[in-house]
Amino acid sequence: MNTPITFPLEPFACLFALIAFTSAAHAEKLYYTEPGFDDGIRELNKDGTGHDFAINMPNVDPRGLAVDEAAGKFYYSRAGDIYRADYDGSDEEFLFASGGSVPTDVELDLTAGKVYWSISGPLGGIRRGNLDGTGSVDVLVTQGILDPLYLDLTPLDPAIRADDVTGIEIVGGLVYWANGQGLNTMPLGGVSSSTDPANLFSVSGANDIHKIAIDSIASEVYWTNNVGSKVQKAGLDGTALTTLSDRGFGRPTGIALDLAGGDVFWADTLGTGGKGEILRVSTDGSTPVAMPEILFDFGNAAYDPYDLELATIPEPATALLAVAGMICLSLRRRRRS
């Protein structure tokens, strides 16, 4: 008589549980600042579910936002200054006084260990400093004349870095900025000659360039059009202008790209019925221009989603392992009984 061969199920069940939890722990999420009704940094899944506070910041007016995934840090502007904190809001650190008005955008060059921010007004321009809060310097000074409002960076490999004779660090990548009327660029290290700041293209009328996101592989720029209530893209020279969303109303603000998934996400402070919304369209223009997908409706006109980032932030590993362990223990007990 043949004896059936049996295999213990617990190791396989535990393995699959750990794989499932690890995948869930590293899912991409959208993070955005909300400086209006309920100040803080909020999060939601890419499908619009799971909306919640990441950090609650009553009465501090958070604006610009950047994420250092490897270090587990948010960098953000609030009350006119630059801060950073862990994902749960703990270990908040003051890094820099902005040097001007409330910084409208914050970007990171992790290759060089730098944080950049834009300021407007009489002291307007672009500043940068080290991630630890030291070494604040002017990168560009505009003093209220077409101030850079929104930034994006395209850093290159560390091997390309060098220092020129003046001591200005040249990273090899570029900083891009929008001032409402056009897209501009210069080296990440700052201005070392009169030709460094370059206007790539300009717009007029209702073709405002607000928050920007650069696709350096395709040499394209995506942006929210705050005046014309649109989301648009073009080549970095301004050619092949494409309108991805035009509902005829709204005030689009922050924008984030999921190039692998083929999606553009953005925040709108004056969406349907004047309410704040988070929306999505395809990068290839296949989504009907007048019908973007509404991922989240705040249901209240007081909410003002502002800057938007797409990032992978893992859950605490100890909590996940504890849950997986409980599943394995439950299976073992069930088998013995």
Sequence and secondary structure as in RCSB ss.txt:
>XXXX:A:sequence
MNTPITFPLEPFACLFALIAFTSAAHAEKLYYTEPGFDDGIRELNKDGTGHDFAINMPNVDPRGLAVDEAAGKFY
YSRAGDIYRADYDGSDEEFLFASGGSVPTDVELDLTAGKVYWSISGPLGGIRRGNLDGTGSVDVLVTQGILDPLY
LDLTPLDPAIRADDVTGIEIVGGLVYWANGQGLNTMPLGGVSSSTDPANLFSVSGANDIHKIAIDSIASEVYWTN
NVGSKVQKAGLDGTALTTLSDRGFGRPTGIALDLAGGDVFWADTLGTGGKGEILRVSTDGSTPVAMPEILFDFGN
AAYDPYDLELATIPEPATALLAVAGMICLSLRRRRRS
>XXXX:A:secstr
        SHHHHHHHHHHHHHHHHT EEEEEEE SSS EEEEEETTS   EEEEE TTS    EEEETTTTEEE
EEETTEEEEEETTS S EEEEE SSS   EEEEETTTTEEEEEE STT EEEEEETTS   EEEEE TTSS   E
EEEE   GGG EE TT  EE SSEEEEE BSEEEEEETT  SSTTSSEEEEE  TT  B SEEEETTTTEEEEEE
TTTTEEEEEETTS S EEEEE S   EEEEEEETTTTEEEEEETT GGG  EEEEEETTS S TT  EEEEE S 
TT     EEEEE    HHHHHHHHHHHHHHHHHHHH 
